[in-house]
Amino acid sequence: MTARSQLLLFPQPSSPAEFARAWCAPLLEEIPAPGHATSADWAGVQEAAKRWPGRNLPPAGAYIVNRYAALDAVCADPMIGVGGLWLRAPRVQLFGCEVEPAGAKLASRALSWADVQRADARTWTPPRFADLVHFSPPFAQNHAAGKNDHQRELRDAKRLHAMQQFGDHPDNIGPLRGPAFWGAMERVYERVHTYAAGVVVIVLRNRIRGGLEVDEVGEHLQLLRATGFQVVGVHPRDLVRPTAYQAMKVARDPRTPWIRWEWFVVARRATC
């Protein structure tokens, strides 16, 4: 399986219904969770506050866990980062893994009630089949830190989502590009398929190129289907305003487009 040679491009702004039609996926209800976490969410893990992804995910993560997992459900997150998806979630039985040692350490501290291991999502398997697998793969546009003057400016600003540095472990798939990235994600989905006993919910975003949205979410949906998953539907979440990273770009040029919709793709193992 290889990535499509040409991804769909969406004009901006596009409605959630337009995206869903293009993906042949049912449009589920919009996630009403607010766009950003509070400082209280990250009490005790402030090292993660300025240099790691997932900062705006706790409210939305809690919404998904409450909707798709029972109180005693077994949950798994193969790319747990520092645990942002789970900070406001109910105390389910959570197993997670993170390839970056620093991230795994911070997630263990933030989620003291969970079992977090340092491992590669392409090979990791939780000790029990999961009723809910919920995770956020890397967003390719975030994987740059100090490679040019503008990125150094963003990094040094140290604002929420100003720059996300995912670490430099050789097994980290975040910095990969093109076929290497999509091949790695395919292996992640194949591994998830072996232990997902219930719902899989994946947090995704498109990126912008030339004022259009590049259909990277659609690429993930294609990989899920090819791996043996049935896409149940997609939840949009209106980001309402640009993230700080996007806002700094918009401040330079108000005509700069920014990603408005975050997508929570819901899938199950396909049945014959």
N, C-alpha and C positions, 0 to 999 in steps of 0.2 A: 504494500500500500504506500503510495507516495502522495504528497500534497498536490492539489490541483495546480496546473500551470498558470491559470488565470482565475483569481478570486473575483467574486462579484463586488461591484462598487456601488454604494448607496449615496444618493445626493443628501445634503443636509439642508434643513432638518427632515428626517423621515419619521413616520409614526411607528409605534410598536407593531401595529397591524401589518404595515408594509414589510417589516423585517420578518415577521412570522410567516407571511405568505411566501416569501422568497425561500424560507427554510423548510417549507411544508411541515410546519410544527404548530400545534394548537397554541393560541395565545392565552396564557393563564392570567390571573389577576395581578395587578401591579402591586409590588411590595411597598407597603406604606411606611417602612422604617425610615427614619431620618438619615441624612447623609454622612454624619460624622460621629465618631466616638467622643467621649468626654475624657478629661484628664483622669477622672476617677476610674475609668475602665482600665487604665494602664498603671494604676498605682502599684509600685513595686517592680515594674519592668520598664522604667523610664529610659533605660539604655536603648530600648527598641523604638522609642517614640519618634526619633528623627531619621533613623537609618534602616527601617524595615517596612515591608508592605503590610497590608491588612489593617491599617490604622482606621479606616472608615467602615469596617465590616461588622463590628460587634452587634449593632442594632439589627441589621439585616440577617446576620447569622442566627440570632435568637429567634427571629420570625420564622425562618426555615425550619429550625429544630423543633419549635413548638408546633408547626404545621405537619411535619412529616415523621416525627419520632415520638413514641410513647415515653412516659416518664422513666421506665427502666430499660429503654432501648439500648442496643449495642450500636455504637457509632464509630466511624473510622474517618480519619483525615490523613491521606498519604502525603500531603504537602502542607503541614500544619504551620510552618513559619514560626511566629511567636505566639500563635493561638488566637489571633484576632477574631476569627469566626465564632469562637466558643466562649468568649469572655462573659457574655450575658446569657448564654444558653443554660437551660436547666441541667442539673447534675446527672446526665446520662452516663452510661458506661462508655467512656471515650478512649480509643486507642489512636495514637497518631505517630507519624514519623516526619523527620526533617533531616535533610542531607547536610545542612550547615551546622556544625557543632554549636556555634553561638546561638543560633535560632532554636535548636533543640533544648539548650539549657534555659533560655528565656521562656519557652513554652512550658517547660516543666515547672518553672517558678510561677508563671501566671496561672497555670491550670494544675495546681498541686493535687487535685482529685483525679487527674487523668494519667494514663500510662503513655508517656511520650518517649520514643526511641530515636536515636540518630541512625538513619538508614536512607537508602535510595528508594524512591517511590516505584521505580521500575522493577524492583526485586522484593520489596517489603510486603509481608502478609500479616495482618493482625491475628491474634490468637483465637479469635472467634469470628464467625460469619457476621457481617454487619447489616443491621436493619436499615441504617442510613449511612451512606458514604457522602461526605460533604467536604468540598475543597475548592481552592482557588489556584489554578495553574498560573505560571508567570505570564504577565502581560509584556510582550516583547518591547513595547515602547518605553517601559520603565527601566530597562537594563542598560543604563549608561550612567556613569558616575565620573565626571571630571575629564571626559575625553576631549572637550573643547571649552572655549572661554564661557559660552553660555551655560553649559552643564556645570562648570565649576561655580558659576554664579549661583545657580539653583542649589547646588550642594551646600555651598557656604551659607546660604540664607537659612538653612535648617528649619524650614517651615513644614507644616503638615503636608505630606505628599510632595514636598518640593523636589526631593530626589530620593529614590529608593535604591539602596545598595543591598543586593541580595547575597553578598559573600562571594568567595572565590574558590570554593571547593571544586576540585576537578570533575566531580560527578554532578554538579549543579547544572541542570538543563536550561536555566534561565538565560544565560548569555548566548545560547545556541541560536543560529539563524537558518532560515530556509528549510531544506529537506532534513537537515540534522535535527532541528527543533521538532518538526512534525513527526519524524521517525521516533524520537524519544517520547513524545506524547502518545503515540500509538502504543508503545510498550507499556506506558502507564495505564492506559485504558484496558489493555489486555490483562494486566495484573489485577486491576480493580474488578474486572469481570469474574475473576476466580473467587472473590470473597464477598461480592455484593449480593446479599440475600433479599434486599428490599429496594429502596429508592436511592438513586444516585443524583445529587444536586451539585452542579459545577458552576462556579462564578466566573463569568467571562466578560470581556469587552472587545469591541473592535478598536482599530486605530485609524488615524486620519492620514491620508496622503493626497496632496493636491486638492484639498478642500472636499474630498469625498471620503466616506467611511469604507475602509478595506474590510471585507467580509471574513474576518478571522474567526468569528463565532460560528459562521457556517462551516468553516473548515473543521472545527472541533466537532460539530454535529455530524459531519460526514465520517470522521474517524470513529465516533461512538457507534454509528450505525454499522460501519464495516466491522467493528469489533464484536458485534452481537448484541447491541443495546437497541431498545425501542425508545425513541424520544417521546415522552409523555406530553411535554409542552415547555414553554419558556415563560418565565416571570420577568417582566421588565421592572427596573427600579430607576425612577427619575432622579438623577443626581442633582437636579434643580439648578445648581450653579457649578461652574468649573471647579475641579480640584485645585489646590494651590499651584500645582505644577502647570496646569492649563491656564489658570488665572494670570500667572506671570507672563505667559505668552500672549494672552489676550490683552493685557495691559500695554504691551509693546505695540500691538496692532489690533484694534477692536474688531477688525474683519476676520481675525483668526478663528476658524471653526474649532469647536471642542466637543468631546464625546459627552452626550447627554444621558445615554441609556446604559445601564449595567444590566447584564442578563444572568439569570439563574436558570440554567438548563436542567430540566428534570427528566431522568431516564430510568428505565428498568431493563433487566436482562430480557431479551426477546424470548418468547415461547414458541415452540414449533407448532 
